[in-house]
Amino acid sequence: MALVPSPSQSSNEFLPKLVTIFREGYRPADLRADALAGLTVAIVALPLSMAIAIASGVSPERGLFTTIIGGFIVSMLGGSRFQIGGPAGAFIVLVSACVAAIGVEGLLLATLMSGVFLTLLAALRAGSYVRFIPYPVTVGFTAGIAVIIFASQIKDLLGLTLPGAEPAEIVHKVEALWSARGSLNPAALMVAAGTVALIVGIKRWAPRAPNLLIAVTLAALAVAAMGLPVETIYSRFGDLPRSPPAPALPDFGLAAVQAALPWALSFTLLGAIESLLSAVVADGMSGRRHRPNAELMAQGVANVVTPLFGGFCVTGTIARTATNVRAGSRGPVSGMLHALFVLAFMLVAAPLAGFIPLAALAGVLAVVAWNMAEKEELWHLARHSRADAVVLLATFGLVVFRDLTEGIVVGFALAGLVFINRMSAGTTIAESRLAVAAPVVDLDGDGDSDVVVYHLNGPWFFGAAARLGSVLDQVSERPRALVVDFAAVPLIDSSGAYSFALLARKMARREGRLVISGASAEVRRVLYQAGVRGDQVLFVTDLSEVVAALTAQSRA
């Protein structure tokens, strides 16, 4: 039985979860829990936001602007109780390529345009369909992103000096890094390795401690105390501002819009997928259910407003969202408070961030990349299903060596072909003879009273029609009665129905009889629309009526 949403469910489709928790009753105890969770997430977000911004080719404060503005809006308007918005590692490749192609101003315009597109997708209720992206595609995509993020951090991890700009394509990037291996900075390597060791060690021995912030802080103290020759945020970017800038519109000239449009479409696709995947993860951890279209609407608004304040792409962030759930969040207030805590950090301690070594931030992203790659899922899919392994590897390879969007589209298409093949294999056709009681039906006067019955089992759609249609064609080689039993066919599509329209016309030209038995009202409707006409085909309710129907038509 199909589930039809009630009017109340439809009206709540875009209702922010913030409104829901206030309607349920929000108590001081909930505020205390959310404040603690928000502070915990803010401590994780501080170094991560700056690291993602730097890896994306923009200055670190833009990552903080994105966290403050975008994170607040996503939590305030979103359809998930626990979603944390901000800059995401999955966007590093796209954002850095966008900055290289059209500059920071172009990035801000592309982000704003993607916000408009996300809002339109929400209005069209497309959020309900993003969740149908096949699992092998998401695993391959995530693993590919992890490889690219790690590759983008090798330069700072090793303290390498390149003669020119670092190439974006991974093959050329590796070649350039290998050519610059002689410039390796042992101090930077030591700082990066120490940061990674601290992050992993603290996570293991004190899992509730803010391991990212502790590791980065200790790395900064060590560099300052020992005077190590490594790059810091200050040496590369100068002082960080103490607050977000006043809002300003990016350039909306025709040329600028045309240049930004392809990037905006890529941001839209990736943002929708990443955000709703993150919301699904939060649902799995908390037992709650998010509102996908409300979440897309919030992401759209956040991406429209954030670039006005110098931020870039906002999306749901899986690691910070999971941290929020584990920290005991009661609802969206924790996400709003996390943004305010980051703002407080900028107001009070922005100059201290200048001491953070870039090698330490590279170590943070190296750990993020390792955690992003779903290694157990990769191995499981590769071992247990060849078809899923092909989809996964194709998506992974295209993401790493070609393009993120191309990887998703091709992976989705391959997964669709795998699904069609499996559904076609599940659709069977079996031949039998109908036990014909007296009077004998002699259709063509040659004493042959056999009536061939074909039983279909499973959905009959274009994949099944292409695979099994030849079997039905063979029975029309000489005029005789053909009965097709549709009793076990739950659905048929236009392509499958058209195959029967062709068969009916072929049978009619050879003066044969085609009988369709047991078709449901919906299957009959699709057959009629495809041109299966009553003057060519006999429709009966079940097989017991076949003989009578054939006899009546023969006498007529």
C-alpha positions as CSV (number, residue, x, y, z in Angstrom):
1,M,0.0,0.0,0.0
2,A,1.4,3.4,-1.0
3,L,2.0,5.8,1.8
4,V,0.5,9.2,1.1
5,P,1.7,12.1,3.3
6,S,-1.1,13.7,5.3
7,P,-1.7,17.5,4.9
8,S,0.0,18.1,8.3
9,Q,3.1,16.2,7.1
10,S,3.2,18.2,3.9
11,S,2.9,21.5,5.8
12,N,5.8,20.5,8.1
13,E,8.1,19.7,5.2
14,F,9.9,23.0,5.4
15,L,9.4,23.6,9.1
16,P,12.8,24.1,10.8
17,K,13.6,21.7,13.6
18,L,14.3,24.7,15.8
19,V,10.6,25.4,15.8
20,T,9.8,21.8,16.6
21,I,12.0,21.6,19.7
22,F,10.5,24.8,21.1
23,R,7.0,23.5,20.5
24,E,8.0,20.3,22.3
25,G,9.2,22.4,25.3
26,Y,12.7,23.7,25.7
27,R,14.0,23.7,29.3
28,P,17.1,25.2,31.0
29,A,18.6,21.7,31.2
30,D,18.3,21.4,27.4
31,L,20.1,24.8,27.1
32,R,22.9,23.7,29.3
33,A,23.4,20.5,27.3
34,D,23.3,22.4,24.1
35,A,25.8,24.9,25.4
36,L,28.3,22.2,26.3
37,A,27.8,20.4,23.0
38,G,28.2,23.7,21.1
39,L,31.4,24.5,22.9
40,T,32.7,21.0,22.1
41,V,32.0,21.3,18.4
42,A,33.4,24.8,18.3
43,I,36.7,23.5,19.7
44,V,36.8,20.9,16.9
45,A,35.7,23.5,14.3
46,L,38.3,26.1,15.1
47,P,41.4,24.4,13.6
48,L,39.5,22.4,11.1
49,S,37.8,25.5,9.5
50,M,41.1,27.3,9.1
51,A,42.8,24.1,7.7
52,I,40.1,23.5,5.1
53,A,40.2,27.2,4.1
54,I,43.9,27.1,3.5
55,A,43.7,23.8,1.7
56,S,41.0,25.3,-0.5
57,G,43.3,28.1,-1.6
58,V,41.8,31.0,0.4
59,S,42.9,32.7,3.6
60,P,42.1,31.0,7.0
61,E,39.7,33.7,8.2
62,R,37.3,32.8,5.4
63,G,36.9,29.4,6.9
64,L,35.9,31.0,10.2
65,F,33.5,33.3,8.5
66,T,31.9,30.3,6.8
67,T,31.6,28.5,10.2
68,I,30.1,31.5,11.9
69,I,27.6,32.7,9.4
70,G,26.8,29.5,7.5
71,G,26.8,27.3,10.6
72,F,24.4,29.6,12.5
73,I,21.9,29.7,9.5
74,V,22.0,25.9,8.9
75,S,21.2,25.2,12.5
76,M,18.5,27.9,12.8
77,L,16.6,26.9,9.6
78,G,17.6,23.3,9.0
79,G,15.5,20.2,9.0
80,S,17.9,18.2,11.2
81,R,18.2,18.5,14.9
82,F,21.9,17.9,15.0
83,Q,23.4,19.1,11.7
84,I,26.5,21.3,11.9
85,G,27.2,23.5,8.9
86,G,30.4,24.9,7.8
87,P,33.3,24.4,5.3
88,A,33.8,20.7,4.5
89,G,36.8,18.7,3.4
90,A,34.8,17.3,0.4
91,F,34.8,20.8,-1.1
92,I,38.6,21.3,-1.0
93,V,39.2,20.1,-4.5
94,L,36.4,22.0,-6.1
95,V,37.0,25.2,-4.2
96,S,40.7,25.3,-4.9
97,A,40.1,24.6,-8.6
98,C,37.5,27.3,-8.7
99,V,39.8,29.9,-7.0
100,A,42.6,29.0,-9.5
101,A,40.2,29.4,-12.4
102,I,38.1,32.5,-11.5
103,G,39.6,33.9,-8.3
104,V,38.1,34.5,-4.9
105,E,35.5,37.0,-6.1
106,G,34.4,34.3,-8.6
107,L,34.2,31.8,-5.8
108,L,31.9,34.0,-3.7
109,L,29.6,34.5,-6.7
110,A,29.5,30.8,-7.5
111,T,28.7,30.1,-3.8
112,L,25.9,32.5,-3.9
113,M,24.5,31.1,-7.1
114,S,24.7,27.6,-5.7
115,G,22.7,28.8,-2.7
116,V,20.0,30.0,-5.1
117,F,20.0,26.6,-6.9
118,L,19.8,24.7,-3.6
119,T,16.8,26.8,-2.6
120,L,15.1,25.9,-5.9
121,L,15.8,22.2,-5.4
122,A,14.2,22.4,-2.0
123,A,11.2,24.2,-3.4
124,L,10.9,21.4,-6.0
125,R,11.2,18.9,-3.1
126,A,14.3,17.3,-4.6
127,G,15.7,16.6,-1.2
128,S,13.5,13.5,-0.9
129,Y,15.4,11.9,-3.9
130,V,19.0,12.6,-3.0
131,R,18.9,9.8,-0.5
132,F,18.5,7.3,-3.4
133,I,22.1,7.7,-4.4
134,P,23.6,4.2,-4.4
135,Y,25.8,3.2,-1.5
136,P,28.8,2.1,-3.7
137,V,28.8,5.6,-5.3
138,T,28.9,7.3,-1.9
139,V,31.7,5.0,-0.6
140,G,33.8,5.5,-3.8
141,F,33.2,9.2,-3.8
142,T,34.2,9.6,-0.2
143,A,37.3,7.5,-0.6
144,G,38.3,9.5,-3.7
145,I,37.8,12.8,-1.8
146,A,40.0,11.4,1.0
147,V,42.8,10.6,-1.4
148,I,42.7,14.1,-3.0
149,I,42.6,15.8,0.4
150,F,45.7,13.9,1.6
151,A,47.5,14.6,-1.7
152,S,46.8,18.3,-1.3
153,Q,48.5,18.3,2.1
154,I,51.8,16.6,1.2
155,K,53.5,19.9,0.4
156,D,52.9,21.3,3.9
157,L,53.3,18.0,5.6
158,L,56.9,17.8,4.2
159,G,57.5,21.5,4.1
160,L,58.3,21.3,0.4
161,T,59.0,24.4,-1.7
162,L,57.7,24.4,-5.3
163,P,59.1,26.6,-8.0
164,G,55.6,27.5,-9.2
165,A,52.0,27.0,-8.3
166,E,51.0,23.5,-7.2
167,P,49.2,21.6,-10.0
168,A,45.6,20.7,-9.4
169,E,45.5,17.4,-11.2
170,I,46.7,14.6,-8.9
171,V,49.2,13.0,-11.4
172,H,50.9,16.4,-12.2
173,K,50.7,17.2,-8.5
174,V,52.6,14.1,-7.5
175,E,55.2,14.7,-10.3
176,A,55.8,18.3,-9.0
177,L,56.0,17.1,-5.4
178,W,58.5,14.4,-6.3
179,S,60.6,16.9,-8.3
180,A,60.7,19.1,-5.2
181,R,61.7,16.3,-2.8
182,G,65.1,17.9,-2.3
183,S,63.5,20.9,-0.5
184,L,62.0,18.7,2.3
185,N,62.0,20.5,5.6
186,P,62.7,18.1,8.5
187,A,61.3,20.5,11.1
188,A,57.9,20.7,9.2
189,L,57.9,16.9,8.9
190,M,58.5,16.6,12.6
191,V,55.7,19.0,13.5
192,A,53.3,17.3,11.2
193,A,54.2,13.8,12.5
194,G,53.9,15.0,16.1
195,T,50.5,16.6,15.4
196,V,49.2,13.3,13.9
197,A,50.6,11.3,16.8
198,L,49.0,13.6,19.3
199,I,45.6,13.5,17.6
200,V,45.6,9.7,17.4
201,G,47.0,9.2,20.9
202,I,44.6,11.6,22.6
203,K,41.7,10.1,20.7
204,R,42.7,6.7,22.0
205,W,43.6,7.5,25.6
206,A,41.2,10.4,26.3
207,P,38.4,10.1,23.7
208,R,36.4,13.0,25.2
209,A,39.3,15.5,25.1
210,P,39.4,18.0,22.2
211,N,42.3,16.3,20.5
212,L,42.5,18.5,17.4
213,L,42.7,21.7,19.4
214,I,45.2,20.3,21.9
215,A,47.5,18.9,19.2
216,V,47.5,22.2,17.2
217,T,48.1,24.3,20.3
218,L,51.0,22.1,21.5
219,A,52.5,22.2,18.0
220,A,52.3,26.0,18.0
221,L,53.9,26.2,21.4
222,A,56.7,23.9,20.3
223,V,57.4,25.9,17.2
224,A,57.5,29.2,19.1
225,A,59.6,27.8,22.0
226,M,62.2,26.1,19.8
227,G,62.2,28.7,17.0
228,L,61.6,26.0,14.4
229,P,61.9,27.2,10.7
230,V,58.3,26.3,9.6
231,E,55.6,28.4,8.0
232,T,52.8,29.6,10.2
233,I,49.5,31.3,9.5
234,Y,51.0,34.7,10.2
235,S,54.0,34.2,8.0
236,R,51.8,33.3,5.0
237,F,48.6,35.2,5.6
238,G,49.4,37.9,8.1
239,D,47.1,38.9,11.0
240,L,43.6,37.4,11.2
241,P,40.7,39.9,11.4
242,R,38.9,40.0,14.8
243,S,35.3,39.9,13.2
244,P,33.6,39.2,9.9
245,P,33.5,42.0,7.4
246,A,30.5,44.1,6.5
247,P,28.2,42.5,3.9
248,A,29.0,43.2,0.3
249,L,27.7,41.8,-3.0
250,P,30.0,40.0,-5.4
251,D,30.3,41.1,-9.1
252,F,27.1,40.2,-10.9
253,G,28.3,41.1,-14.4
254,L,27.3,38.8,-17.3
255,A,30.8,37.6,-17.9
256,A,31.3,36.8,-14.1
257,V,28.0,34.9,-14.0
258,Q,28.9,32.8,-17.0
259,A,32.3,32.0,-15.6
260,A,30.8,31.1,-12.2
261,L,27.9,29.0,-13.5
262,P,29.7,25.6,-14.0
263,W,31.2,25.9,-10.5
264,A,27.9,26.8,-9.0
265,L,26.3,23.7,-10.5
266,S,29.1,21.5,-9.1
267,F,28.8,23.1,-5.7
268,T,25.0,22.6,-5.7
269,L,25.3,18.9,-6.5
270,L,28.0,18.2,-4.0
271,G,26.4,20.4,-1.3
272,A,23.1,18.6,-1.6
273,I,24.7,15.2,-1.4
274,E,27.1,16.0,1.4
275,S,24.5,17.8,3.5
276,L,21.8,15.1,3.3
277,L,24.3,12.3,3.8
278,S,25.5,14.1,7.0
279,A,21.8,14.4,8.1
280,V,21.3,10.7,7.5
281,V,24.4,9.9,9.6
282,A,22.9,12.0,12.4
283,D,19.6,10.2,12.1
284,G,21.4,6.9,12.5
285,M,23.2,8.0,15.6
286,S,20.3,9.6,17.3
287,G,17.2,7.7,16.1
288,R,15.6,10.9,14.8
289,R,14.4,11.7,11.3
290,H,15.4,14.8,9.4
291,R,13.3,16.8,6.9
292,P,15.3,16.7,3.7
293,N,13.7,19.6,1.9
294,A,13.9,21.9,5.0
295,E,17.6,20.9,5.2
296,L,18.2,21.8,1.6
297,M,16.3,25.1,2.0
298,A,18.6,26.0,5.0
299,Q,21.7,25.0,3.0
300,G,20.5,27.2,0.2
301,V,19.9,30.3,2.4
302,A,23.2,29.7,4.1
303,N,25.1,29.7,0.8
304,V,23.3,32.9,-0.3
305,V,24.1,34.8,2.8
306,T,27.6,33.5,3.7
307,P,29.5,34.8,0.7
308,L,28.1,38.3,1.4
309,F,30.4,38.2,4.5
310,G,33.4,36.7,2.7
311,G,32.7,33.0,3.4
312,F,32.5,30.3,0.9
313,C,30.7,26.9,0.4
314,V,28.6,25.8,3.4
315,T,27.5,22.3,3.8
316,G,26.6,19.7,6.5
317,T,29.8,18.3,8.0
318,I,29.7,14.7,9.0
319,A,32.6,14.8,11.6
320,R,31.3,17.9,13.4
321,T,27.7,16.7,13.2
322,A,28.7,13.3,14.8
323,T,30.7,15.2,17.5
324,N,27.6,17.2,18.2
325,V,25.4,14.1,18.7
326,R,28.1,12.4,20.9
327,A,28.4,15.6,23.0
328,G,24.8,15.3,24.1
329,S,23.1,17.9,21.9
330,R,19.4,18.3,22.4
331,G,18.7,20.2,19.2
332,P,19.7,23.0,16.7
333,V,20.6,25.4,19.5
334,S,23.9,23.6,20.0
335,G,24.8,24.3,16.3
336,M,23.9,28.0,16.7
337,L,25.9,28.3,19.9
338,H,28.9,26.6,18.2
339,A,28.9,29.4,15.6
340,L,28.7,32.0,18.4
341,F,31.6,30.4,20.2
342,V,33.8,30.5,17.1
343,L,32.8,34.2,16.8
344,A,33.9,34.8,20.4
345,F,37.2,33.2,19.6
346,M,37.8,35.6,16.7
347,L,36.9,38.6,18.8
348,V,39.2,37.6,21.7
349,A,42.0,35.4,20.4
350,A,42.4,35.9,16.7
351,P,46.1,37.1,17.0
352,L,47.1,33.9,18.7
353,A,46.0,31.9,15.6
354,G,48.9,33.4,13.7
355,F,51.3,31.2,15.6
356,I,49.7,28.0,14.3
357,P,52.1,26.1,12.0
358,L,50.8,25.1,8.6
359,A,52.4,21.7,9.0
360,A,50.2,21.1,12.1
361,L,47.0,22.0,10.1
362,A,48.2,19.7,7.3
363,G,48.5,17.0,10.0
364,V,44.9,17.6,11.0
365,L,43.6,17.2,7.4
366,A,45.7,14.1,7.0
367,V,43.9,12.5,9.9
368,V,40.6,13.8,8.5
369,A,41.4,12.2,5.1
370,W,42.3,8.9,6.8
371,N,39.0,8.8,8.8
372,M,37.0,9.8,5.7
373,A,38.1,6.8,3.7
374,E,35.6,4.1,4.7
375,K,38.1,1.3,4.5
376,E,36.0,-1.5,5.9
377,E,33.1,-0.6,3.5
378,L,35.5,-0.5,0.6
379,W,36.8,-3.9,1.4
380,H,33.4,-5.4,2.0
381,L,31.9,-4.1,-1.3
382,A,35.0,-5.2,-3.3
383,R,34.9,-8.7,-1.8
384,H,31.2,-9.5,-1.9
385,S,29.9,-8.1,-5.2
386,R,31.7,-7.7,-8.4
387,A,29.1,-5.3,-9.8
388,D,29.2,-3.1,-6.7
389,A,33.0,-3.2,-6.9
390,V,32.9,-2.0,-10.5
391,V,30.7,0.9,-9.5
392,L,32.8,1.8,-6.5
393,L,36.1,1.7,-8.4
394,A,34.8,3.7,-11.4
395,T,33.5,6.4,-9.0
396,F,36.7,6.4,-7.1
397,G,38.9,6.5,-10.2
398,L,36.9,9.3,-11.8
399,V,36.8,11.4,-8.6
400,V,40.6,11.1,-8.1
401,F,41.8,11.4,-11.7
402,R,39.0,13.3,-13.5
403,D,36.3,15.3,-11.8
404,L,34.0,15.1,-8.7
405,T,30.8,15.6,-10.6
406,E,31.8,13.3,-13.4
407,G,32.5,10.6,-10.8
408,I,29.1,11.0,-9.2
409,V,27.2,11.0,-12.5
410,V,29.0,8.1,-14.1
411,G,28.8,6.1,-10.8
412,F,25.1,6.7,-10.6
413,A,24.6,5.6,-14.2
414,L,26.6,2.4,-13.6
415,A,24.7,1.7,-10.5
416,G,21.5,2.2,-12.4
417,L,22.6,-0.4,-15.0
418,V,23.5,-2.8,-12.3
419,F,20.1,-2.4,-10.8
420,I,18.4,-2.9,-14.1
421,N,20.4,-6.1,-14.7
422,R,19.5,-7.4,-11.3
423,M,15.8,-6.6,-11.8
424,S,15.8,-8.2,-15.2
425,A,17.4,-11.3,-13.8
426,G,14.6,-11.4,-11.2
427,T,11.9,-11.2,-13.9
428,T,11.1,-14.8,-15.1
429,I,9.0,-16.2,-17.9
430,A,7.8,-19.8,-17.9
431,E,5.9,-21.8,-20.6
432,S,3.1,-24.3,-19.8
433,R,0.1,-25.9,-21.5
434,L,-3.4,-25.0,-20.6
435,A,-5.6,-28.0,-19.7
436,V,-8.4,-27.4,-22.2
437,A,-11.7,-29.1,-21.3
438,A,-14.4,-29.9,-23.9
439,P,-15.5,-28.4,-26.1
440,V,-12.0,-28.3,-27.7
441,V,-10.9,-25.0,-29.1
442,D,-9.6,-25.4,-32.6
443,L,-8.4,-22.0,-33.6
444,D,-7.2,-22.7,-37.1
445,G,-9.1,-25.8,-38.2
446,D,-6.0,-28.1,-38.3
447,G,-6.9,-30.1,-35.2
448,D,-4.3,-28.4,-33.0
449,S,-6.1,-27.5,-29.7
450,D,-3.0,-26.5,-27.7
451,V,-3.0,-23.1,-26.0
452,V,0.4,-21.9,-24.9
453,V,0.5,-20.0,-21.6
454,Y,3.5,-17.8,-20.6
455,H,3.6,-16.9,-16.9
456,L,5.4,-13.7,-16.1
457,N,6.8,-13.2,-12.6
458,G,8.3,-9.8,-11.4
459,P,8.2,-6.3,-12.7
460,W,8.1,-6.0,-16.5
461,F,10.1,-2.9,-17.5
462,F,12.5,-2.0,-20.3
463,G,15.3,-4.1,-19.0
464,A,13.2,-7.2,-18.8
465,A,11.5,-6.5,-22.1
466,A,14.9,-6.2,-23.9
467,R,16.1,-9.4,-22.3
468,L,13.1,-11.6,-22.5
469,G,11.1,-10.1,-25.4
470,S,12.7,-12.5,-27.9
471,V,11.1,-15.4,-26.1
472,L,7.6,-14.0,-26.8
473,D,8.5,-13.1,-30.4
474,Q,9.2,-16.8,-31.1
475,V,5.6,-17.9,-30.3
476,S,4.2,-15.7,-33.0
477,E,6.0,-17.6,-35.8
478,R,2.8,-19.6,-36.6
479,P,-0.9,-18.6,-35.8
480,R,-2.0,-20.1,-32.5
481,A,-3.3,-18.8,-29.2
482,L,-0.9,-17.2,-26.8
483,V,-1.9,-16.5,-23.2
484,V,0.3,-14.2,-21.1
485,D,-0.4,-14.5,-17.4
486,F,0.2,-11.1,-15.6
487,A,-1.0,-12.2,-12.2
488,A,2.5,-12.0,-10.7
489,V,3.5,-8.7,-12.4
490,P,3.3,-5.9,-9.9
491,L,4.2,-3.1,-12.4
492,I,5.0,-2.5,-16.0
493,D,6.6,0.6,-17.6
494,S,5.9,2.1,-21.0
495,S,8.8,0.3,-22.7
496,G,7.6,-3.1,-21.4
497,A,4.0,-2.3,-22.4
498,Y,5.1,-1.3,-25.9
499,S,6.8,-4.7,-26.4
500,F,3.3,-6.2,-25.9
501,A,1.8,-3.7,-28.3
502,L,4.3,-4.9,-31.0
503,L,3.5,-8.5,-30.1
504,A,-0.2,-8.0,-30.4
505,R,0.1,-6.4,-33.9
506,K,2.4,-9.2,-35.0
507,M,0.0,-11.8,-33.8
508,A,-2.9,-10.0,-35.5
509,R,-1.1,-10.0,-38.8
510,R,-0.7,-13.8,-38.6
511,E,-4.3,-14.2,-37.5
512,G,-3.3,-15.4,-34.1
513,R,-4.9,-14.8,-30.7
514,L,-3.2,-12.9,-27.8
515,V,-4.8,-13.2,-24.4
516,I,-3.7,-11.2,-21.4
517,S,-4.8,-12.7,-18.1
518,G,-4.8,-11.4,-14.5
519,A,-3.5,-7.9,-15.3
520,S,-4.1,-5.4,-12.5
521,A,-5.9,-2.1,-13.2
522,E,-2.7,-0.1,-13.2
523,V,-0.9,-2.6,-15.5
524,R,-3.9,-2.5,-17.9
525,R,-3.8,1.3,-17.9
526,V,-0.2,1.3,-19.0
527,L,-0.9,-1.3,-21.6
528,Y,-3.8,0.8,-23.0
529,Q,-1.6,3.9,-23.2
530,A,1.1,1.9,-25.1
531,G,-1.4,0.9,-27.8
532,V,-2.5,-2.6,-26.7
533,R,-6.0,-2.3,-28.1
534,G,-9.0,-4.4,-27.3
535,D,-9.6,-5.4,-31.0
536,Q,-6.2,-7.1,-31.0
537,V,-6.1,-8.5,-27.5
538,L,-8.4,-10.4,-25.2
539,F,-8.3,-9.3,-21.6
540,V,-9.5,-11.9,-19.0
541,T,-9.5,-11.8,-15.2
542,D,-7.8,-15.2,-14.7
543,L,-6.8,-18.3,-16.6
544,S,-10.1,-20.1,-16.0
545,E,-11.8,-17.7,-18.4
546,V,-9.4,-18.3,-21.3
547,V,-11.2,-21.2,-23.0
548,A,-14.6,-19.4,-22.9
549,A,-13.1,-16.2,-24.2
550,L,-11.3,-17.9,-27.1
551,T,-14.4,-20.0,-28.0
552,A,-16.6,-16.9,-28.1
553,Q,-14.2,-15.0,-30.3
554,S,-13.7,-18.0,-32.6
555,R,-17.5,-18.3,-33.1
556,A,-17.8,-14.6,-33.7
